[in-house]
Amino acid sequence: ADSTITLLNGDIVLGTATTDTEGAFSITPSSALEDGDYSLEAKATDSAGNISSESSSISITIDTTAPDTPISLATSSSITNNSTPTITGTAEASSKVTLFIDSSLLGTTTADTKGAFSFTPSSAIQDGTYSLKASATDSAGNISSKSSSISITIDTTAPDAPTSLATSSSITNNSTPTITGNAEPSSKVSLF
């Protein structure tokens, strides 16, 4: 009890503290450590002035830099009838990637060791047009800014059957007659 503990990074003193009656101590460095890897040790000085040998070291990495913003956000199509579309992109290697649909959380995944990620929602997304964005969180807890958005339209509703099918004549010598009619705007019509 009442020993003075000195926290060291090599020969540099990072701070001191006095132990409590049970020998416990807590030291916060007096100035901020720069980003990098550190090997920290402690030594004790008792009230008689005796100094212990240095403790075993602990390694710590200080990382206060946010990861790069995820890039190359994509889906297989910007208009799809798949209500659980796979979203891909690139982020910091091994970072946690958080995906947003409009301003709401869609889900999370982890980028691989090369930074590639892929996410498929576990629940169906309702029909509609949405904006998708992503952010990355590194192992130190730093969070990137959100990525540029991509737009996706989910449309799982089948169009109404085409109506008013017609041709210029029901009997013709034209082997490629033109068939006309009405269908959902911008839909693809197939004749059977």
WOVENCOR-V535499 format. One record per run of one state. SS is the DSSP state (~ for helix, > for strand, _ for the rest). FROM is the first residue (numbers start at 0). TO is the last residue. If there is no record, write none. Layout:
<<SS;FROM;TO> <SS;FROM;TO>>
//
This chain:
<<_;0;2> <>;3;8> <_;9;10> <>;11;17> <_;18;34> <>;35;44> <_;45;49> <>;50;50> <_;51;56> <>;57;61> <_;62;69> <>;70;73> <_;74;77> <>;78;79> <_;80;84> <>;85;89> <_;90;94> <>;95;100> <_;101;102> <>;103;109> <_;110;114> <>;115;119> <_;120;126> <>;127;136> <_;137;141> <>;142;142> <_;143;148> <>;149;153> <_;154;161> <>;162;165> <_;166;178> <>;179;181> <_;182;191>>
//
